[in-house]
């Protein structure tokens, strides 16, 4: 880096303006990394991307997959598509990584997809074609990466005048970048998974909904994904649905995931008596499989 003093006659306001521009670039890069894993947010500038389905699973004889993208916003939007690597933490959070954890395998080198970017007008849709390749290199088990759909900000047209009036003041322009990630999973050969629900605990407070916490305990060589339902069983045997959490996953290589969510207060249900029955099962749109079940006595 070369440092130079301001030549005679060069205004300080010009120096500040250039410094402001540099800081704006740095701030923009910071916002990009900060908002990497935000859920889609409706904005007129970015559009609103709807992706179906929300998971890509290639197993058995399935070697290709069609992913449907739709812009349900009121403005055109462009999205860049890439593959990233993610670690799930024990509390269900996500962290980006470059090297797999012990027992984790990435799927990106076995995936081919097209296109790599899409521009969608309002109410327009497009299909992303996904293909499994290099199948002869796969060993038994599960491979996982994540598709990242990053909204590309609209560029300012060339020649557009800068609306900034005060060149002597410091300013920073922040451009938020919104993105969505969904998993792409490859399962090869013999795979299996077992799940147990343990450490169930109910928290009751006067001015808030009941809070249920529990542990998912996963074993086997594949991830698990499903819905959690909670029923209250009264001492007289009446069953009432008091909670549901959809799309709960425990990814490999995690053996444990801590989970908590609020239950619904239903008229006639006393959370200080009876039993809570918790069931973890496959989503309703796939083959019904009950992964695990547990109960907690209330008193």
Secondary structure as the mmCIF struct_conf table of DSSP 4:
data_model
#
loop_
_struct_conf.conf_type_id
_struct_conf.id
_struct_conf.beg_label_comp_id
_struct_conf.beg_label_asym_id
_struct_conf.beg_label_seq_id
_struct_conf.end_label_comp_id
_struct_conf.end_label_asym_id
_struct_conf.end_label_seq_id
HELX_LH_PP_P HELX_LH_PP_P1 UNK A 5 UNK A 7
TURN_TY1_P TURN_TY1_P1 UNK A 8 UNK A 9
HELX_RH_AL_P HELX_RH_AL_P1 UNK A 12 UNK A 34
TURN_TY1_P TURN_TY1_P2 UNK A 35 UNK A 37
HELX_LH_PP_P HELX_LH_PP_P2 UNK A 38 UNK A 40
STRN STRN1 UNK A 43 UNK A 43
TURN_TY1_P TURN_TY1_P3 UNK A 44 UNK A 46
STRN STRN2 UNK A 47 UNK A 47
STRN STRN3 UNK A 49 UNK A 52
BEND BEND1 UNK A 53 UNK A 54
STRN STRN4 UNK A 55 UNK A 59
TURN_TY1_P TURN_TY1_P4 UNK A 60 UNK A 61
STRN STRN5 UNK A 64 UNK A 71
BEND BEND2 UNK A 73 UNK A 75
STRN STRN6 UNK A 77 UNK A 84
STRN STRN7 UNK A 86 UNK A 88
TURN_TY1_P TURN_TY1_P5 UNK A 90 UNK A 91
BEND BEND3 UNK A 92 UNK A 92
STRN STRN8 UNK A 94 UNK A 96
BEND BEND4 UNK A 98 UNK A 99
HELX_LH_PP_P HELX_LH_PP_P3 UNK A 100 UNK A 101
TURN_TY1_P TURN_TY1_P6 UNK A 102 UNK A 103
HELX_RH_3T_P HELX_RH_3T_P1 UNK A 108 UNK A 110
STRN STRN9 UNK A 111 UNK A 114
BEND BEND5 UNK A 116 UNK A 116
STRN STRN10 UNK A 117 UNK A 120
TURN_TY1_P TURN_TY1_P7 UNK A 122 UNK A 123
STRN STRN11 UNK A 125 UNK A 132
HELX_RH_3T_P HELX_RH_3T_P2 UNK A 135 UNK A 137
BEND BEND6 UNK A 140 UNK A 140
STRN STRN12 UNK A 141 UNK A 152
HELX_LH_PP_P HELX_LH_PP_P4 UNK A 153 UNK A 157
TURN_TY1_P TURN_TY1_P8 UNK A 158 UNK A 159
HELX_LH_PP_P HELX_LH_PP_P5 UNK A 160 UNK A 162
TURN_TY1_P TURN_TY1_P9 UNK A 167 UNK A 168
BEND BEND7 UNK A 169 UNK A 169
STRN STRN13 UNK A 179 UNK A 188
BEND BEND8 UNK A 189 UNK A 190
STRN STRN14 UNK A 193 UNK A 203
TURN_TY1_P TURN_TY1_P10 UNK A 206 UNK A 207
BEND BEND9 UNK A 208 UNK A 208
STRN STRN15 UNK A 211 UNK A 220
BEND BEND10 UNK A 221 UNK A 222
STRN STRN16 UNK A 224 UNK A 233
TURN_TY1_P TURN_TY1_P11 UNK A 235 UNK A 236
STRN STRN17 UNK A 239 UNK A 250
TURN_TY1_P TURN_TY1_P12 UNK A 252 UNK A 253
BEND BEND11 UNK A 255 UNK A 255
STRN STRN18 UNK A 256 UNK A 262
HELX_LH_PP_P HELX_LH_PP_P6 UNK A 263 UNK A 264
TURN_TY1_P TURN_TY1_P13 UNK A 267 UNK A 268
TURN_TY1_P TURN_TY1_P14 UNK A 271 UNK A 272
BEND BEND12 UNK A 273 UNK A 273
STRN STRN19 UNK A 274 UNK A 281
TURN_TY1_P TURN_TY1_P15 UNK A 284 UNK A 285
BEND BEND13 UNK A 286 UNK A 286
STRN STRN20 UNK A 290 UNK A 298
#
